[in-house]
Amino acid sequence: MTYLGFSEEEITAFMDEQYIRKIPGIGKVNEMILKGIGVQTCKDIVSKGAEIYLNFTPNAWSFLMS
């Protein structure tokens, strides 16, 4: 359990370092696909948005970006 303050900076810093598998809704298959395009952390999801868009459905892309 982790306590985070209400500041956007604290939340962003915490989420940036979380592994993608920690996100509810990302299972083994999506994890393998994401790792195949170089995505390992939540920060990588944002930086590789174009590659994710090409490999996933628009709904999955929208979910990952949110």
QUIWOZI-V797247 format. One record per backbone hydrogen bond with DSSP energy under -1.0 kcal/mol. NH is the residue of the N-H (numbers start at 1). CO is the residue of the C=O. E is the energy in kcal/mol with one decimal. If there is no record, write none. Layout:
nh:NH co:CO e:E
nh:NH co:CO e:E
This chain:
nh:11 co:7 e:-1.9
nh:12 co:8 e:-2.6
nh:13 co:9 e:-2.5
nh:14 co:10 e:-2.1
nh:15 co:11 e:-2.7
nh:16 co:12 e:-2.5
nh:18 co:15 e:-1.3
nh:20 co:40 e:-1.8
nh:22 co:19 e:-1.9
nh:23 co:20 e:-1.7
nh:26 co:23 e:-2.0
nh:31 co:27 e:-2.2
nh:32 co:28 e:-2.1
nh:33 co:29 e:-2.2
nh:34 co:30 e:-2.8
nh:35 co:31 e:-2.6
nh:36 co:32 e:-1.7
nh:38 co:35 e:-1.3
nh:39 co:34 e:-2.8
nh:42 co:18 e:-2.2
nh:43 co:16 e:-1.5
nh:45 co:41 e:-1.1
nh:46 co:42 e:-1.2
nh:47 co:43 e:-1.8
nh:48 co:44 e:-1.9
nh:49 co:46 e:-1.1
nh:52 co:48 e:-2.2
nh:53 co:49 e:-2.3
nh:54 co:50 e:-1.7
nh:55 co:51 e:-1.2
nh:56 co:52 e:-1.6
nh:61 co:57 e:-2.7
nh:62 co:58 e:-2.4
nh:63 co:59 e:-2.2
nh:64 co:60 e:-2.5
nh:65 co:61 e:-2.4
nh:66 co:62 e:-1.5
